[in-house]
Amino acid sequence: MKICFVHPNHQRHLKTPTSEKPCLVRTNAAQTVLALASTLSALLLVPSQASAASFSFSTGDPDGKIATLSRPASPGKIQTETADDFILTQGTFINQATFTGLLPSGAPLESISDVEIEVYHLFPIDSDTTRTLNVPTRNGSPADVEIDDATRDGIEGSLSFTAKLLNSSFDVSNSIVNGINQKTGGEGPVTGQEVLISVTFNPPISLPADQYFFRPEVLLSSGDFLWLSAPKPIVAPGTPFATDKQSWIRNDDLAPDWLRIGTDITAQGPFNAAFSLSGELDADLDGVPDSSDLCPDTPLGVVVNADGCSIDQLAPCAGPASGGTWKNHGEYVSTVAQAAGSFVLQGLISEDEKDAIVAAAAQSNCGAKARRTFEA
């Protein structure tokens, strides 16, 4: 029997279980990854641990062409968001990020009071495509709304951040702070302190393969943070990709629409924004990184323990995970019961779900010896 959950990030990718055994649906994605190891997986010889597969992405170093506001709402100031895209070719855990921008001249690093990170799908996902647009196009833009499960915030404790001064005086050719409207041309040159902000996510951001937008916001005790642009197309030491979109901006007055910074506002560019991402691959999207996953290729949506193993993988119908065949049907049912019991202890499934799993195992033919028929 498969125990399935629907993860908010995976709903579009959820596979329909093909097993003839019943599938119990769970909706709490947080329960799929716990720090506790399964008692049974320690007893069984599951597949060997996968080698670490790291992920990294970068748009490269700032080019000094434009700096754009990216801040949360605060007294007397409306929220303003700048976003730029990245691509994932496999399921990925994003553990860390960096981005480079300007602080006002003379502002101490301690003036950074909060950092918030959001991730958006590429339009039209998570968007209302029937309403009237107030911008030239939404093709290639971020979605209307962020991916809730991928939001991280320093004040809420889901990320930590550090700031490093790179240059005490960094000149930028153009800027956008208040003029978020079509063909304003930007607000001219600006000089500030070039700062690298490094972020660690807790928990990591887990995303399936797709194209996304990265949106950081920085709250200062005084003044505004401006995110620096990077070259488009991406050049070394960045990570070029063929479908790279330009950076976009909006404030609360324009939302849910977005404007292209280069094409719509400044008639320059187009621009990227300076940021990087790093983490580990999670090819089977089971919530356990490949480097820690003892059971690769888990079917999408199946509940796993901290080792990345499902009950089906710990107690396969075909025979013990350590190899060979079941001695009899009772051995199979007993192993399923042990695995299901360990999942209950780890808070992955309920007692009722465990009972249903064991009952389904008892009704199956797994481990049963084939009966011979004899002609009279």
C-alpha positions, 0 to 999 in steps of 0.5 A: 500500500502506498501512503501519499501526500500532496505537497503544495509545490508538487500538485501540478506534478503529482503522479497517480499511483499505479499500484493496485493497493489503496493509497491514503492521501495526506496533506501535511507536507511537513510530516514527510521529512523528520529528523528521526530515522526509521527503526526498520530502515536501520535493520534492513539492507536498503540501497547504498547511500547516493553520492552528494549532488550539489546545485549552484546557480549565479547570474554573475557579478554586478555590472553597475548599470542599474540599481532597483528598490526591493523592500517590504512595506514599512511605515510610510513606505509601500512594498516594492519588489524586484525579481529575476529568474533562475532554472532548475533541471531537477528537483532541488533543495536550495539551502543558501542564496546571496545577492548584491546591492547598495546601502545608503552611503555611511549606513552601517551593516547593522541597519539591515533589520530583516531579509525576506525571500520569496520565489515565484513561478513563471507566469501564467502559473499562480496567476489570473489570466482573465483580468485586464492587464495594466502593463504591456505584457506579462509574458516572461514575468513572475506570477501574480503571487508567490509560492507560499511554501518557498517563502522565508523570513528572518524575523520569522526565523526561517532564514538567517543572514549576514552582510559583507561590505564589498565596496564603500563607494559604488557608482551605478548609472541608473536607478528605480525607486519611485518611478515604477511606471512605463517609459519613465527612464529611471531616476538617474545615477546613484552611489552607495555602499556595495554589500553582499548579503548571504542567506541560509534557509531553515528549512531549505526551499524544496522545488521541482524542476521548472523556471522560477523567479527569485525575489529578495527584500531588505528592510533597513532602519533608515533608507532603502536597499537597492538591488544591483543589476548583472549582465544579460545574457549571463556571462562567467562566472555566472550560469548561462541558460537559454531561457533567461528572462530579464528582471522585473519590478512592481510595487503595491500600486502596480501589483499583481502586474509587473513591469520589465525594468529594461524594456518597459521602464528605462528603454535600456537593458534588458537587465538581470539582477546579481544573485546566486543560489546553492544547495543539493539535488533531490531527484525523486522529490521525496523531501530528502536530498540525494546525498542522504537518500537511501532509497532513490527513485521513490514514487512522487507523493509517497510518504518517506522516513528521514532516510528517504524510504517509503513503507513499500521500499522497506517491505517490497511485495517482491521480497525483502529489501535485503534480497531474496524472497519472503519465507511466507506471507506472514513474514511479509505482513510482519515486516509491513507492520514493523515499517508502519509502526516505525512511521507511526512513532515518527509521526509520519502516519496515524494509527488508523492509517497503519491499521489500514496498511497492515490490513491491506498487506494481509489481504495481498498475495505478497509472500504467498507460495504458489499453489500447485494444481493436480489433474485427477 
